[in-house]
Amino acid sequence: MATWALLLLIATASAVAASNRIVGGADASIEKYPAIVAIEYLDLETTIWSQACGGNILSPTYVLTAAHCVVESPMRIRAGSSYRESGGTVINVKSSLVHPDYNKLVFLDADIALLKLEKALVYGPGIQQAAIYAQGTEVPDNSAVVHAGWGFIEDEDDGDPSPILQDVTMYTVNYDECARLYSTEQITENMICSGFLGTGGKGPCDQDSGGPMYYNNVLVGLVSWHYGCGSAEYPSINAKVSAFTDWIVANAV
């Protein structure tokens, strides 16, 4: 808990300083994003494990991901590897805790969950825990943010997931503007929007879900949902981590 508290304090102090292959991204090393993990799922019929979501190390035994990434079949995480399904450290998920307000019907509101690992991770250059902001901290509009993951390199209908970790820089989108663009859906205060509006061609895609969105190297969002991949018209929707900081700290022990 001492290390966890320190990372939360650092994130709070820097909050005022502004400074999935993800579509349009570039190859990245795990040492650049050591808090990211690949989440793999066991196909009970084929007994084959495959990656389908991303997650974020909170402590040696807890990972933060999207609630819609939690399923009943066996799950495990792969940490410390730039590669989607090889290398690094593999640990089974012991249990999961989905946020009590998670709502599939309101376009994945409160789309956040904790995974408890069967054994502790050992930190090193490619395995570190993420820093998060204090409850209620807001990221300024039009701020540069970074997504990372192993998701599809093109839209889901045409692409394939990347074998190597990818990253891409995007920008936060004003809440009211995001809600206007998604006028037929429900954008809540538990969400933070990111995009390359008017240009497109960059952004998280299928199998990037649960993966990180960083602002100044602090984990501020979890990939949740979107209309298309790298859309010029619609932002990507992320669960806003700072809306759940108190819940995270209370339960990731």
C-alpha positions in Angstrom: 0.0 0.0 0.0 2.9 2.4 0.6 4.0 2.2 -3.0 0.5 2.6 -4.2 -0.1 5.7 -2.2 3.1 7.2 -3.5 2.1 6.8 -7.1 -1.3 8.3 -6.4 0.3 11.3 -4.7 2.7 11.9 -7.6 -0.2 11.9 -10.0 -2.2 14.3 -7.9 0.7 16.8 -7.7 1.2 16.8 -11.4 -2.5 17.2 -12.3 -2.3 20.9 -13.0 0.7 20.6 -15.4 -0.6 19.8 -18.9 2.1 19.5 -21.0 -5.5 -1.4 -31.0 -2.0 -2.5 -33.6 -3.9 0.4 -32.8 -5.1 2.1 -36.0 -2.5 4.5 -37.3 -0.1 3.6 -34.5 3.6 2.7 -34.4 5.6 -0.1 -32.8 6.3 0.5 -29.1 8.4 -1.3 -26.5 7.0 -2.6 -23.2 9.7 -0.6 -21.4 8.0 2.5 -22.7 4.6 1.3 -21.2 5.6 -1.1 -18.4 2.2 -0.9 -16.7 0.3 -2.4 -19.7 -0.6 -6.1 -19.8 -2.3 -8.3 -22.4 -5.4 -10.1 -21.1 -5.8 -13.6 -22.5 -8.8 -15.9 -22.5 -9.1 -19.7 -22.6 -11.2 -21.3 -25.3 -12.6 -24.3 -23.5 -13.3 -26.2 -26.7 -9.8 -25.7 -28.3 -7.9 -25.2 -25.1 -6.1 -22.3 -26.8 -5.4 -19.0 -25.0 -5.7 -15.8 -27.0 -5.5 -12.1 -26.2 -8.6 -10.0 -26.5 -8.2 -7.1 -24.1 -5.7 -4.9 -22.4 -5.1 -4.2 -18.7 -3.1 -2.0 -16.4 -1.0 -2.9 -13.4 -2.1 -1.2 -10.2 0.0 -3.3 -7.7 1.8 -6.6 -7.8 -1.5 -8.5 -7.5 -4.1 -6.2 -9.1 -4.8 -5.2 -12.7 -7.4 -2.6 -13.8 -9.4 -3.2 -17.0 -12.8 -2.6 -18.6 -15.8 -4.3 -17.0 -16.8 -5.7 -20.4 -13.5 -7.5 -20.6 -14.5 -9.7 -17.6 -16.0 -13.1 -18.7 -16.7 -16.4 -17.0 -14.1 -18.4 -18.8 -10.6 -18.6 -17.4 -8.5 -15.5 -17.8 -4.8 -14.7 -17.5 -2.5 -11.7 -18.0 0.8 -11.4 -19.8 3.1 -8.7 -18.4 6.5 -7.5 -19.5 6.3 -8.4 -23.2 6.0 -6.2 -26.3 4.5 -9.2 -28.0 0.8 -10.0 -28.0 1.0 -13.7 -27.2 4.6 -14.6 -26.3 7.3 -13.7 -23.8 7.0 -11.9 -20.5 5.4 -13.2 -17.4 2.1 -15.0 -17.5 -0.2 -15.2 -14.4 -3.7 -16.5 -14.0 -6.5 -14.3 -12.8 -7.8 -15.5 -9.4 -10.9 -13.4 -9.2 -12.5 -10.3 -10.6 -14.6 -7.4 -9.3 -16.8 -5.4 -11.6 -17.8 -1.9 -10.5 -21.4 -2.1 -9.0 -22.6 0.7 -11.3 -21.5 -1.0 -14.5 -24.4 -0.7 -17.0 -24.3 -2.5 -20.3 -27.6 -0.8 -21.3 -26.2 2.7 -20.9 -23.4 2.2 -23.4 -21.1 0.6 -20.9 -21.3 3.2 -18.2 -18.9 2.6 -15.3 -17.0 0.2 -17.6 -14.2 -0.6 -15.1 -13.1 -3.7 -13.2 -10.4 -5.1 -11.0 -8.6 -8.4 -11.6 -6.8 -10.1 -8.7 -3.9 -12.3 -9.8 -3.0 -15.7 -8.4 0.5 -14.6 -7.6 2.4 -11.4 -7.4 4.2 -9.8 -10.3 7.9 -9.0 -9.9 8.7 -5.5 -11.0 11.4 -4.8 -13.5 12.1 -2.5 -16.6 9.1 -4.0 -18.4 6.7 -4.5 -15.4 5.7 -1.5 -13.3 2.5 -0.2 -11.8 0.6 2.8 -13.2 0.0 6.1 -11.6 -3.6 7.5 -11.4 -5.1 10.8 -10.5 -7.0 11.6 -7.3 -10.8 11.3 -7.4 -12.5 13.9 -9.6 -9.4 15.2 -11.3 -10.2 16.4 -14.9 -7.9 16.3 -17.9 -8.1 19.6 -19.9 -9.9 19.6 -23.3 -7.7 19.2 -26.4 -4.9 17.6 -24.4 -2.5 15.2 -26.0 -3.1 11.6 -24.8 -1.6 8.3 -25.7 -3.3 5.0 -26.3 -1.4 1.7 -26.3 -2.4 -1.9 -27.1 -2.3 -4.9 -29.4 -5.7 -4.3 -31.1 -6.7 -4.4 -34.8 -4.5 -2.3 -37.2 -7.6 -1.5 -39.3 -11.3 -1.5 -38.7 -12.5 -4.7 -37.2 -14.1 -5.9 -40.5 -10.8 -5.6 -42.4 -7.9 -5.9 -40.0 -6.1 -8.2 -37.6 -4.7 -7.6 -34.2 -1.0 -6.5 -34.0 1.6 -9.0 -32.8 3.6 -6.1 -31.4 2.6 -3.4 -29.0 1.4 -0.2 -30.7 0.9 3.4 -29.5 -0.8 6.4 -30.9 -1.2 10.0 -29.8 -4.7 11.6 -29.9 -6.5 14.5 -28.2 -9.2 14.7 -25.5 -12.5 15.9 -26.8 -14.7 18.3 -24.9 -17.5 16.5 -23.0 -20.4 18.5 -24.5 -19.0 18.1 -28.0 -18.6 14.4 -27.5 -22.2 14.1 -26.3 -23.4 16.1 -29.3 -21.6 13.9 -31.7 -23.1 10.8 -30.0 -26.5 12.4 -29.8 -28.3 9.0 -30.1 -26.3 7.5 -27.3 -25.6 8.4 -23.7 -22.3 9.9 -22.8 -21.9 10.1 -19.0 -19.6 11.9 -16.6 -17.8 8.6 -16.1 -16.4 8.7 -19.6 -13.6 10.7 -21.3 -13.5 11.1 -25.1 -10.4 11.1 -27.3 -10.1 11.5 -31.1 -8.5 13.0 -34.1 -11.7 14.7 -35.3 -11.8 16.0 -38.8 -8.8 13.8 -39.7 -9.3 10.4 -38.3 -7.1 7.4 -39.2 -5.8 7.0 -35.6 -7.3 5.4 -32.5 -7.9 2.3 -30.5 -9.7 -0.6 -32.2 -11.1 -4.1 -31.5 -9.1 -5.9 -28.8 -7.7 -2.7 -27.4 -10.6 -2.7 -24.8 -9.5 -2.1 -21.2 -6.1 -0.8 -22.4 -4.6 2.5 -21.3 -5.1 6.1 -22.2 -2.2 8.1 -20.7 -2.0 11.9 -20.0 1.5 13.0 -19.0 2.3 9.3 -18.3 -0.6 9.0 -15.9 -3.4 6.5 -16.5 -6.5 8.5 -17.1 -8.7 6.3 -19.3 -9.6 2.7 -20.2 -10.6 2.0 -23.8 -14.4 1.2 -23.7 -16.3 1.7 -27.0 -16.4 3.6 -30.3 -18.1 3.9 -33.6 -15.6 2.5 -36.1 -11.8 2.6 -35.6 -10.0 5.9 -36.0 -13.1 7.7 -37.1 -12.9 11.4 -38.2 -16.4 12.0 -37.0 -16.8 10.1 -33.7 -14.4 10.1 -30.8 -13.3 7.0 -28.9 -15.0 6.6 -25.6 -13.0 5.6 -22.5 -13.9 4.9 -18.9 -12.6 7.9 -16.9 -10.3 6.5 -14.2 -10.5 9.5 -11.9 -14.2 9.0 -11.6 -13.5 5.7 -9.8 -10.2 6.4 -7.9 -11.8 6.0 -4.4 -13.4 2.7 -5.4 -10.1 1.5 -6.9 -8.0 2.3 -3.8 -10.7 0.8 -1.5 -10.8 -2.5 -3.4 -7.3 -3.0 -4.8 -5.8 -4.3 -1.6 
